[in-house]
């Protein structure tokens, strides 16, 4: 899988995620499967419990379907999932 800026438009529900960086120390190193997504949060199933993770203060490592691990800043993922898919991506090169 080629890593491009369009990766932010993909569907994240069902993927394994790990919080690599967060301003809240209690959320650091938390990992699990994403079970839901809202405009500003991911809901992760961590050790059998649902945890709500804010997107804007987090850096995520996602494991894609083919096993590739992708690091994405949560600020790029803000917005409703259905609107994010429609959003045009501006290339900087």
mmCIF file of the C-alpha atoms, coordinates in Angstrom:
data_MODEL
# 
_entry.id   MODEL 
# 
loop_
_atom_site.group_PDB 
_atom_site.id 
_atom_site.type_symbol 
_atom_site.label_atom_id 
_atom_site.label_alt_id 
_atom_site.label_comp_id 
_atom_site.label_asym_id 
_atom_site.label_entity_id 
_atom_site.label_seq_id 
_atom_site.pdbx_PDB_ins_code 
_atom_site.Cartn_x 
_atom_site.Cartn_y 
_atom_site.Cartn_z 
_atom_site.occupancy 
_atom_site.B_iso_or_equiv 
_atom_site.pdbx_formal_charge 
_atom_site.auth_seq_id 
_atom_site.auth_comp_id 
_atom_site.auth_asym_id 
_atom_site.auth_atom_id 
_atom_site.pdbx_PDB_model_num 
ATOM 1  C CA . UNK A 1 1  ? 0.000   0.000  0.000  1.00 0.00 ? 1  UNK A CA 1 
ATOM 2  C CA . UNK A 1 2  ? 1.386   3.345  -1.003 1.00 0.00 ? 2  UNK A CA 1 
ATOM 3  C CA . UNK A 1 3  ? 1.237   5.906  1.806  1.00 0.00 ? 3  UNK A CA 1 
ATOM 4  C CA . UNK A 1 4  ? -0.254  9.175  0.546  1.00 0.00 ? 4  UNK A CA 1 
ATOM 5  C CA . UNK A 1 5  ? -2.085  12.111 2.110  1.00 0.00 ? 5  UNK A CA 1 
ATOM 6  C CA . UNK A 1 6  ? -5.313  10.418 0.982  1.00 0.00 ? 6  UNK A CA 1 
ATOM 7  C CA . UNK A 1 7  ? -4.859  7.945  3.857  1.00 0.00 ? 7  UNK A CA 1 
ATOM 8  C CA . UNK A 1 8  ? -6.706  10.471 6.049  1.00 0.00 ? 8  UNK A CA 1 
ATOM 9  C CA . UNK A 1 9  ? -9.831  9.825  3.961  1.00 0.00 ? 9  UNK A CA 1 
ATOM 10 C CA . UNK A 1 10 ? -9.927  6.104  4.695  1.00 0.00 ? 10 UNK A CA 1 
ATOM 11 C CA . UNK A 1 11 ? -12.243 4.313  7.105  1.00 0.00 ? 11 UNK A CA 1 
ATOM 12 C CA . UNK A 1 12 ? -10.709 3.717  10.562 1.00 0.00 ? 12 UNK A CA 1 
ATOM 13 C CA . UNK A 1 13 ? -13.465 1.730  12.278 1.00 0.00 ? 13 UNK A CA 1 
ATOM 14 C CA . UNK A 1 14 ? -12.257 -1.830 12.753 1.00 0.00 ? 14 UNK A CA 1 
ATOM 15 C CA . UNK A 1 15 ? -8.545  -0.989 12.601 1.00 0.00 ? 15 UNK A CA 1 
ATOM 16 C CA . UNK A 1 16 ? -6.099  -1.594 15.422 1.00 0.00 ? 16 UNK A CA 1 
ATOM 17 C CA . UNK A 1 17 ? -4.801  1.671  16.859 1.00 0.00 ? 17 UNK A CA 1 
ATOM 18 C CA . UNK A 1 18 ? -2.185  2.708  19.377 1.00 0.00 ? 18 UNK A CA 1 
ATOM 19 C CA . UNK A 1 19 ? -1.895  6.149  20.946 1.00 0.00 ? 19 UNK A CA 1 
ATOM 20 C CA . UNK A 1 20 ? 1.740   7.101  20.395 1.00 0.00 ? 20 UNK A CA 1 
ATOM 21 C CA . UNK A 1 21 ? 1.517   10.571 21.921 1.00 0.00 ? 21 UNK A CA 1 
ATOM 22 C CA . UNK A 1 22 ? -1.116  12.377 23.953 1.00 0.00 ? 22 UNK A CA 1 
ATOM 23 C CA . UNK A 1 23 ? -1.100  15.346 26.302 1.00 0.00 ? 23 UNK A CA 1 
ATOM 24 C CA . UNK A 1 24 ? -3.066  13.225 28.804 1.00 0.00 ? 24 UNK A CA 1 
ATOM 25 C CA . UNK A 1 25 ? -0.535  10.807 30.332 1.00 0.00 ? 25 UNK A CA 1 
ATOM 26 C CA . UNK A 1 26 ? -3.217  8.277  31.317 1.00 0.00 ? 26 UNK A CA 1 
ATOM 27 C CA . UNK A 1 27 ? -3.991  7.683  27.622 1.00 0.00 ? 27 UNK A CA 1 
ATOM 28 C CA . UNK A 1 28 ? -0.378  7.124  26.543 1.00 0.00 ? 28 UNK A CA 1 
ATOM 29 C CA . UNK A 1 29 ? 0.485   3.692  25.106 1.00 0.00 ? 29 UNK A CA 1 
ATOM 30 C CA . UNK A 1 30 ? -3.188  2.668  25.072 1.00 0.00 ? 30 UNK A CA 1 
ATOM 31 C CA . UNK A 1 31 ? -4.048  0.365  22.178 1.00 0.00 ? 31 UNK A CA 1 
ATOM 32 C CA . UNK A 1 32 ? -7.026  -1.523 20.880 1.00 0.00 ? 32 UNK A CA 1 
ATOM 33 C CA . UNK A 1 33 ? -9.566  -1.796 18.089 1.00 0.00 ? 33 UNK A CA 1 
ATOM 34 C CA . UNK A 1 34 ? -11.509 1.266  16.972 1.00 0.00 ? 34 UNK A CA 1 
ATOM 35 C CA . UNK A 1 35 ? -15.196 0.509  17.392 1.00 0.00 ? 35 UNK A CA 1 
ATOM 36 C CA . UNK A 1 36 ? -16.694 3.947  16.694 1.00 0.00 ? 36 UNK A CA 1 
ATOM 37 C CA . UNK A 1 37 ? -15.751 7.409  15.538 1.00 0.00 ? 37 UNK A CA 1 
ATOM 38 C CA . UNK A 1 38 ? -17.330 10.803 16.112 1.00 0.00 ? 38 UNK A CA 1 
ATOM 39 C CA . UNK A 1 39 ? -16.340 14.253 14.928 1.00 0.00 ? 39 UNK A CA 1 
ATOM 40 C CA . UNK A 1 40 ? -13.760 14.792 17.685 1.00 0.00 ? 40 UNK A CA 1 
ATOM 41 C CA . UNK A 1 41 ? -13.135 11.349 19.203 1.00 0.00 ? 41 UNK A CA 1 
ATOM 42 C CA . UNK A 1 42 ? -12.326 7.710  18.574 1.00 0.00 ? 42 UNK A CA 1 
ATOM 43 C CA . UNK A 1 43 ? -13.860 5.032  20.781 1.00 0.00 ? 43 UNK A CA 1 
ATOM 44 C CA . UNK A 1 44 ? -11.331 2.251  21.312 1.00 0.00 ? 44 UNK A CA 1 
ATOM 45 C CA . UNK A 1 45 ? -11.960 -1.166 22.829 1.00 0.00 ? 45 UNK A CA 1 
ATOM 46 C CA . UNK A 1 46 ? -9.025  -1.474 25.265 1.00 0.00 ? 46 UNK A CA 1 
ATOM 47 C CA . UNK A 1 47 ? -8.832  -4.566 27.497 1.00 0.00 ? 47 UNK A CA 1 
ATOM 48 C CA . UNK A 1 48 ? -12.585 -5.145 27.201 1.00 0.00 ? 48 UNK A CA 1 
ATOM 49 C CA . UNK A 1 49 ? -13.517 -1.561 28.080 1.00 0.00 ? 49 UNK A CA 1 
ATOM 50 C CA . UNK A 1 50 ? -14.532 1.301  25.819 1.00 0.00 ? 50 UNK A CA 1 
ATOM 51 C CA . UNK A 1 51 ? -12.205 4.290  26.036 1.00 0.00 ? 51 UNK A CA 1 
ATOM 52 C CA . UNK A 1 52 ? -12.928 7.664  24.457 1.00 0.00 ? 52 UNK A CA 1 
ATOM 53 C CA . UNK A 1 53 ? -9.823  9.220  22.900 1.00 0.00 ? 53 UNK A CA 1 
ATOM 54 C CA . UNK A 1 54 ? -9.864  12.852 21.708 1.00 0.00 ? 54 UNK A CA 1 
ATOM 55 C CA . UNK A 1 55 ? -8.400  13.219 18.225 1.00 0.00 ? 55 UNK A CA 1 
ATOM 56 C CA . UNK A 1 56 ? -6.991  16.738 18.465 1.00 0.00 ? 56 UNK A CA 1 
ATOM 57 C CA . UNK A 1 57 ? -4.442  16.026 21.227 1.00 0.00 ? 57 UNK A CA 1 
ATOM 58 C CA . UNK A 1 58 ? -3.313  12.590 20.036 1.00 0.00 ? 58 UNK A CA 1 
ATOM 59 C CA . UNK A 1 59 ? -0.849  11.012 17.646 1.00 0.00 ? 59 UNK A CA 1 
ATOM 60 C CA . UNK A 1 60 ? -2.026  7.609  16.418 1.00 0.00 ? 60 UNK A CA 1 
ATOM 61 C CA . UNK A 1 61 ? -0.348  4.513  14.982 1.00 0.00 ? 61 UNK A CA 1 
ATOM 62 C CA . UNK A 1 62 ? -2.868  2.618  12.845 1.00 0.00 ? 62 UNK A CA 1 
ATOM 63 C CA . UNK A 1 63 ? -2.315  -0.933 11.610 1.00 0.00 ? 63 UNK A CA 1 
ATOM 64 C CA . UNK A 1 64 ? -3.889  -1.091 8.149  1.00 0.00 ? 64 UNK A CA 1 
ATOM 65 C CA . UNK A 1 65 ? -5.503  -4.222 6.664  1.00 0.00 ? 65 UNK A CA 1 
ATOM 66 C CA . UNK A 1 66 ? -2.272  -5.263 4.926  1.00 0.00 ? 66 UNK A CA 1 
ATOM 67 C CA . UNK A 1 67 ? -0.185  -4.909 8.103  1.00 0.00 ? 67 UNK A CA 1 
ATOM 68 C CA . UNK A 1 68 ? 1.316   -1.510 7.333  1.00 0.00 ? 68 UNK A CA 1 
ATOM 69 C CA . UNK A 1 69 ? 1.650   0.754  10.368 1.00 0.00 ? 69 UNK A CA 1 
ATOM 70 C CA . UNK A 1 70 ? 0.801   4.384  9.635  1.00 0.00 ? 70 UNK A CA 1 
ATOM 71 C CA . UNK A 1 71 ? 1.402   7.333  11.979 1.00 0.00 ? 71 UNK A CA 1 
ATOM 72 C CA . UNK A 1 72 ? -1.222  10.086 11.710 1.00 0.00 ? 72 UNK A CA 1 
ATOM 73 C CA . UNK A 1 73 ? -1.716  13.234 13.747 1.00 0.00 ? 73 UNK A CA 1 
ATOM 74 C CA . UNK A 1 74 ? -5.246  13.347 15.126 1.00 0.00 ? 74 UNK A CA 1 
ATOM 75 C CA . UNK A 1 75 ? -5.660  16.977 14.049 1.00 0.00 ? 75 UNK A CA 1 
ATOM 76 C CA . UNK A 1 76 ? -5.762  15.748 10.439 1.00 0.00 ? 76 UNK A CA 1 
ATOM 77 C CA . UNK A 1 77 ? -8.641  13.429 11.315 1.00 0.00 ? 77 UNK A CA 1 
ATOM 78 C CA . UNK A 1 78 ? -10.963 15.991 12.887 1.00 0.00 ? 78 UNK A CA 1 
ATOM 79 C CA . UNK A 1 79 ? -14.432 16.082 11.412 1.00 0.00 ? 79 UNK A CA 1 
ATOM 80 C CA . UNK A 1 80 ? -17.227 13.644 10.869 1.00 0.00 ? 80 UNK A CA 1 
ATOM 81 C CA . UNK A 1 81 ? -16.076 10.484 9.107  1.00 0.00 ? 81 UNK A CA 1 
ATOM 82 C CA . UNK A 1 82 ? -18.590 10.862 6.277  1.00 0.00 ? 82 UNK A CA 1 
ATOM 83 C CA . UNK A 1 83 ? -17.469 14.457 5.634  1.00 0.00 ? 83 UNK A CA 1 
ATOM 84 C CA . UNK A 1 84 ? -13.772 13.590 5.858  1.00 0.00 ? 84 UNK A CA 1 
ATOM 85 C CA . UNK A 1 85 ? -14.148 11.074 3.037  1.00 0.00 ? 85 UNK A CA 1 
ATOM 86 C CA . UNK A 1 86 ? -15.583 13.776 0.763  1.00 0.00 ? 86 UNK A CA 1 
ATOM 87 C CA . UNK A 1 87 ? -12.945 16.373 1.652  1.00 0.00 ? 87 UNK A CA 1 
ATOM 88 C CA . UNK A 1 88 ? -10.481 17.286 -1.089 1.00 0.00 ? 88 UNK A CA 1 
ATOM 89 C CA . UNK A 1 89 ? -6.830  16.979 -0.226 1.00 0.00 ? 89 UNK A CA 1 
ATOM 90 C CA . UNK A 1 90 ? -4.491  19.744 -1.202 1.00 0.00 ? 90 UNK A CA 1 
ATOM 91 C CA . UNK A 1 91 ? -1.069  18.628 -2.288 1.00 0.00 ? 91 UNK A CA 1 
ATOM 92 C CA . UNK A 1 92 ? 1.860   20.671 -1.120 1.00 0.00 ? 92 UNK A CA 1 
ATOM 93 C CA . UNK A 1 93 ? 4.297   19.516 -3.803 1.00 0.00 ? 93 UNK A CA 1 
# 
